[in-house]
Structures are given as structure tokens and as C-alpha cells.
Amino acid sequence: MDGSHTRSRTGGESVGYQGRKSSRTSNCIFLCDNQGQMLSMGKPISGEHHDLYDIEETLEDILGLLNDTDIECKGLFLNADSGFDSKNFRDLLDQK
């Protein structure tokens, strides 16, 4: 699981200024398998937000796509970077 900031030169709905990239970006959260194949993603959000911004809704989007394709997610091992390290997120994953 990782977030990706992508530059947006022409604008759009979910675009905001990202200071460390010195440009306007969108942020998406992606979930991949252990081979790097993308399985699911959340809805794009404005680039000034960090990975944990509105993570409850994003996780629902990601898991909803997995459920729609009959991919079982209960008991899976999740490797996420330090941007996702919060007690709230770990508790949310335990519930799921």
C-alpha cells in the first residue's frame, strides 16, 4: 500500500498545491500484490493532503473494489510505508 503524488499541469477536480514538489498534484492510494500488480486504488484526493487524510473512506473504496471482484482480504499481510503508521489506521485494519 502506498500513496502517489502526481503532478497536474492542467488542473482538475482533486488538485492542490504540494510544497515539496513545488506544483499542483493529486494523491491516490494504491494497493498492490507482492508482484507489484495493482489490485485496487482509492479515489484521487487533492495533493496537499497526506496519505492518512480521510483514510477510513479511502480504505472502504479500496476494500470495496476487492470485494466486488471476489478477492478475499481477511487475514492478508499488508506492507505500508511509514506515512500510514498511526494507531487509528492499525485499529481500522484490525476491524476489517
Helices and strands as residue ranges (DSSP letters): E 2-7, E 16-18, G 19-21, E 23-32, E 38-41, E 45-46, H 55-68, G 82-84, H 87-95
